Each structure stands twice: as structure tokens, then as C-alpha cells.
Amino acid sequence: MLEIRNLHAGYTYVQVLWDVSLQVNEGEFVALVGPNGAGKTTLLRTVAGLIAPYQGDILFRGRSIAGLAAHTISNMGISYISESLNLFTGMSVYENLLVGAHTVRDRRAQAQAIEFVYELFPRLQERHSQLAGTLSGGERKMLAIGRGLMARPALMLVDEPSLGLAPMLTADVFRALQTLHQQGVTILLVEQNVNATLRITDRAYVLEHGKIVLTGTSQELLNDAHVKAAFLGV
């Protein structure tokens, strides 16, 4: 579904990614893990069209999307859930969800999408009319993921969903991502919580200093000596 070929990217004169290649097959749950500053968020932002690559290509279902506008990429079926969330804090939970469905013209389809999100995150249904700015950190993460689901994307790019969350809320968010995967959503997950991430994903890539240094099944990487030493404290 997604193929990144020899990608070089960064910000103006600061290169962050160097010759990165990876792929995500349809129906997979793939992780991209690594330390702070490795370039994980930069990679997602480049795929989502927020950053233009210096060099290389990005293919979505066989079509090059490198350098396309973010709204074009979103309309193709790629949903990007950023770590900053970008919620409309002065709008209610329900209104934020409707914003996520701006490309869905069918009212019935919108209602079905909202029902699906509320089943996934019952807490959002409880706070249906509450302003997004008054939600807790975990609830905001849930709302950001829910809003990203409203257009029923084929591929979700999820950036650091556990950042700043208590362990119990992190577990709730990870369970929701597992449920989405089981229902057929393809996910590329960026996370610093390596141990928890490798326990719920199919495959993973390790990014360090802007380069892919390891790849394999999640179980293989859990047992890898470098991953244990660098990320798991073993």
C-alpha cells in the first residue's frame, strides 16, 4: 500500500532523513521506532505532504505522491494523526469529528462514522457536547484518532499516541489501535514506547540518525540485542 524509496528530506537547509526506504503492505500494522530526534515525525510529515522531499519517491497504491499537497494526499485515503493533535479547542467533540468528515457528503455515512468512533472510544460519546479544549490529554488523543477515522482512511499515520499519557490511558489508546487493525485499517505507527509498540505490531523499522538501521518482525526486534540495549534497558 505504501512504499518509500530512497527518501531524503528535512527542513530548508537541515537534512533529517537520509536514503530511507520502507514499505507497509495492505492490512499491516507497522511500527517506526527510534530515539528522539531520529527523524520519525519528519518521515510521517513527508508522507502526509507537509514536507516536500529533497530526493526519492513515495508511492501510495502504486501512485507517486511525493510532493503532492497535503489535502490531496488526505483525500486519497491517508490520515495523519500528529503528536500536536491540531484539534479545534473551541469546538465540541462532535463538531471536531464532523470536521474530520468534511469529504464525506452522505449524512448517513457521516452518522455511521461517528457511531463507529463512539463505539471505539465510549468516553468521547460521554463528552459529545464538551469543548475539545476542556478534555484531558488522553481524551484529546482519542478525539484526534477518532477525527482521523471519520473519512474512513485506507492508511493511518499515527505519531506518538502515548506521548504525555499515563500508562492506563496509553493502554486504552493502544487497544483502540489494535481494534482498528483487526477491522482492516492499515497503520504506520511512530512511537518511543518501544516495548509496548513491538508487542502489538506486525513488523517494525528502527530509525536512528535519519537512517533505517534495523528491520524485521516485531518479535524479532524484541529479541534483538541492539534493540534491547538501546531501547529496552536490557
N, C-alpha and C positions, 0 to 999 in steps of 0.2 A: 504493500500500500504506500509506504513512504520509503524513499531511498535517497540518501545524502551521499554525494560523490565528491571526494577531494575538496571539501569546503574550507575556504579561508575567509574569515570575517572578523569584524571588530568595529571600533568607533573612531571615525576620522583617521587619525594617524597612529592609533594604538591597535595593533593586531592582537586578537584574543584567541582565535581558532586557527589551527594550522593543519591543513590536509586531513580533515575529519571525514570519515566515511562510516556510515551505519545504515541499517535498514530495519523497518518494522513491517512485519507481514500482517495481513488482514486477520483480525481476531486475536492478535497477540497483546500481551501486557509486558512492555519492555521498560527497563529502568536505565537511567543515565545517572551514575553516581560519581562522586568525587569531592575533593575538598573545596572550601570557599575560594572563589577566585579562579577556579579551573576553567570556566567558560560555559558552564551548563546552561545558565539563563540566556547567555548570548546565543547559544545554539537554538534554543526554543524561539527566541525573538526573531532570529533569522528565518527559521522555517515559517513563522507566522506572518512574515512580511514587514516587520517593524524595523528590521535592519537589512540593508542590501548587501549581499555577499561581495567580497573582493574578487573571488575566483571560485570555481567549482559549480556544481549543479545540485538542485533539489527537485526530485520527481515525486509527484503525488498521483498514484494510479497511472503511472507511465507518462504523465504530462509534466513538463518543466514548469515550476512555479517560482524559480529563483528570480528575485527582483520584482515580482508582482506586488501590487498594492495589498495592504492588509485586509481591506474589506472584500477584495476579490477572492483572496485565499479563504477567508471565513465563509463566503458564500459557496465555495466549492465543497465545504463539509469538514473544515478543520477548525476546531475550537481551542483557543489558547486561554488557559486559566493562569494568570500571572500571580506571582507572590504578593504583588501590591494590591491585588483583587479588583481595583478600579470600580468599586460599587458607587451607586448614586445614593449618598448617605441621607439626603433629604427626601428620598422616596421610600415607599413601603417595600416590604419583602415582595409582595405580589407585583407591584409596579416594576421592580427590578427584574423579576422573572419575565414580565411581558417585554421589557426592553430586549432580552435575550432572544425573543421570538419575533423580532422585527421583520425577518424574512419570511415568516410563516403567515400567509394571508388567510388561511382557513381557520375560522374561530373555533371550530370543533377540534382541529388539530392542536391549536393553542391550549385548549382546555385539557385535552388528553396529556399534553406535555407537562402542564402544571400538576395534574394528578399524579403523573409518574414521579416528578420531583418530590412531591409531598409524601409519596409512599417511600421514597428513598431516604428522605430527611423529614420525619414526622415533626421535628422541632420547628421547622420552617412553617409548617401548616399552623402550628400553635401561635406563631408570630406573624401570621398572614398580613395583618394590618400595621405591624410595628415598623417604625422607621429603621432603615438599614444601619444608620449611624448609631443607633442605641443597642445594637446586637453585641453579644460577646465575641471574642476573637474566633472561637470555634464555630459559632453560628454564621459569622461572616464568611468563613471558609466554605461552609456548606452552601451558603447562598451563591457564592461565586461559582462553585461547581454546578449548582442547580441552574444558574443562569446560562452557563456554558452548554448545558444539556438541552435547553429549550428548542434549539433548532435541529435537534436530533443529529449531531455530527457523526461522521464516519470515524474521525480520528480526534482524540482529545490529547492536547499537550498540557500537562499539569505540572506547575512549577512550585516546589517546596510546600506541599499542603500541610505539613506538620510544623512549619516554622512558627515558633512562639506559642504552640499549643501545649496544654497539659497532656500527660500520657493517655488519660481516659478519652479525651477528645480526639487525640491523634488516632487512637484505635477505632473510634467511630468513623472518622474520615477514611481510614484505610479500608474498613469493612465496606463502606459505600463504593469505593473504587473497585474492590473485588466483585461486588454485586454487578456493577456496570460491565466489568469484563465478562462475567458469566452470562450477561444478557447480550453479548456480542459487540460491545463497544471496544474499539482498538485504542490502546492507551500508551503514550510515551510519558513516563513519569520521571521528573527530576527531583532528587531527594538527597539530603545529607544524612538522614537516618538509615544508614546502610543495612544494618541488621534487619530491621523491620521490613525494609523495601525488598531485600533479596528473598524474604520468606513468602512474599505474595506475588512476585512477578515470575514470568516465564524465562526471560533472558535479560542480560544486563551488559552495559558497556561501562568501563571505568575511564573517566576523563581526568587527566592531570596536566597542568600547564598548557591547556589548549589542545592536547593531543589524546587520542584514544590509545591507552596503554594495555588494556585487557578487555577481552570479551568472552562470553560463554554463557552456559545456562546459569540461572541464579544459584542453583545448588552447587555447581562447580566453583563459582566465585565465593560462595560462603565458605568453601573448604580451601580456598587459595591462600597460600602463605602470605603473599603481599597484601591481600585484602584484609586478612586477619590482623596483620601487624599495623597497617596504615589506618584502618577504619574501625576495627572491632576491638582493639586493645588487647589482642591475644599475642 
